Amino acid sequence: MEPDQVSFQNPVFIPGPTNIPEELRRACDMPTMDHRSAHFEDILQPALSGVKKVLKTKIAEIFLFPATGSGGWETALTNTLSAGDKVLACQNGMFSQKWIDMCERHGLDVEVVSVPWGKGIPADRYAEILAADKDHQIQVVLATHNETATGVTSNIAAIRAAMDASNHPAMLFVDGVSSIGSMDFRMDDWGVDVAVTGSQKGFMLPVGLAITAFSPKAIAAVESAKLPRWYFDIRDMRAGYKINGYPYTPPVGLLNGLKTSCAMLLGEGLDNVFARHARIAQGVREAIAAWGMELCAASPELYSNSVSAILTPEGFDANALVSHAANKYGLAFGGGLGEVAGKVFRIGHLGSLTDVMALSGIATAEMCMVDLGLDIKLGSGVAAAQEYYRSDNSLSIQAAA
Ligand SMILES: *Cc1c(COP(=O)(O)O)cnc(C)c1O
């Protein structure tokens, strides 16, 4: 991008990193602080307790690493498992596939349930596999709550129910990178043993933090887990937190941002945050229907409230739409990843977003599709979304929050 183009800023519609509210930009922008000074406690402790509330956990411990969501995956695996351990996972998109790849590179024995992209995690298949695992070889069950590549949300409560039905003692690790902070996440109710996210999605911050939560059971697994780890060892982090410090230099500005982000989310009210994302997403879906297009997600109960992956007509290159939007209108949509590259484009609608901002993304997608020759009527999707947003009286002035 030319320097003079950086001076204006459209909202981004990629499913992470997300738009950063001004308040959070300011919170992250701090002069250097001595992280060993007493002031650090006033940043660290509210960040830790805020994340606990957002995750709806009373029993888990939070560990915040200078890393990304992927570092959170590695934190989950290396602290709890040993080479050769058995893991059950489902591959239904790019992100679940990458986590499986990470397991394999760590020498774990992964039983992969593969489903077509656009489907959710089949809890019934998990139930069968767990029931058949009589001698409890499977140590960990992985679940990607929201598969960002396809816009599919899986039912974590159903996976927990499948585990409980067979009385299986495996731990449940959930990737909530593109759900947490935008969609309901119930760590304790769902019996999640490790939850993983990153700072740049629902928490609306710059990239740079792996946000993880460990249940008491997952913490207990650390002593016998033999996978090599140093940077991501939660025992060192835990010892640091006891004295309000870090085992190495903490990203103080980001942690201050996280403290502020949690205060924003909790101040708006988690239920209101989730309702806002459900409403914005439904408006986007109304527009997609008005265009006569379909989601990659196979059925309505799978529709994600944080990202919509939209199937484009045969012969149309969805990636061309993404580059056209960037080049002509200075607006970012998500491209298709892996198996669905060129077949879908994605509208990310997580993090800091209002109905009004969503309308600008819908309008721009329309212009791009018309520019590129698709048979779409300008304004059709916008009008459908407008009707939907207009009809919802629960709408309050979110932008002022
Ligand atoms: C973004 C994302 C990741 C990867 O996170 P990074 O912060 O890029 O490492 C993992 N899982 C899901 C579901 C994601 O959306």
The ligand as an SDF file (V2000), in Angstrom:
LIG
                    3D

 15 15  0  0  0  0  0  0  0  0999 V2000
   -6.9260  -17.3800   13.4260 C   0  0  0  0  0  0  0  0  0  0  0  0
   -7.1480  -18.7700   13.8740 C   0  0  0  0  0  0  0  0  0  0  0  0
   -6.1080  -19.5810   14.3490 C   0  0  0  0  0  0  0  0  0  0  0  0
   -4.6580  -19.1650   14.2670 C   0  0  0  0  0  0  0  0  0  0  0  0
   -4.3920  -18.1390   15.0660 O   0  0  0  0  0  0  0  0  0  0  0  0
   -3.0280  -17.2960   14.8660 P   0  0  0  0  0  0  0  0  0  0  0  0
   -3.2300  -16.2450   15.8810 O   0  0  0  0  0  0  0  0  0  0  0  0
   -3.0210  -16.8050   13.4670 O   0  0  0  0  0  0  0  0  0  0  0  0
   -1.9140  -18.1930   15.1690 O   0  0  0  0  0  0  0  0  0  0  0  0
   -6.3860  -20.8170   14.8480 C   0  0  0  0  0  0  0  0  0  0  0  0
   -7.6490  -21.2850   14.8660 N   0  0  0  0  0  0  0  0  0  0  0  0
   -8.6740  -20.5680   14.3840 C   0  0  0  0  0  0  0  0  0  0  0  0
  -10.0360  -21.1560   14.4430 C   0  0  0  0  0  0  0  0  0  0  0  0
   -8.4560  -19.2920   13.8790 C   0  0  0  0  0  0  0  0  0  0  0  0
   -9.4740  -18.5770   13.4030 O   0  0  0  0  0  0  0  0  0  0  0  0
  1  2  1  0
  2  3  1  0
  2 14  2  0
  3  4  1  0
  3 10  2  0
  4  5  1  0
  5  6  1  0
  6  7  2  0
  6  8  1  0
  6  9  1  0
 10 11  1  0
 11 12  2  0
 12 13  1  0
 12 14  1  0
 14 15  1  0
M  END
$$$$
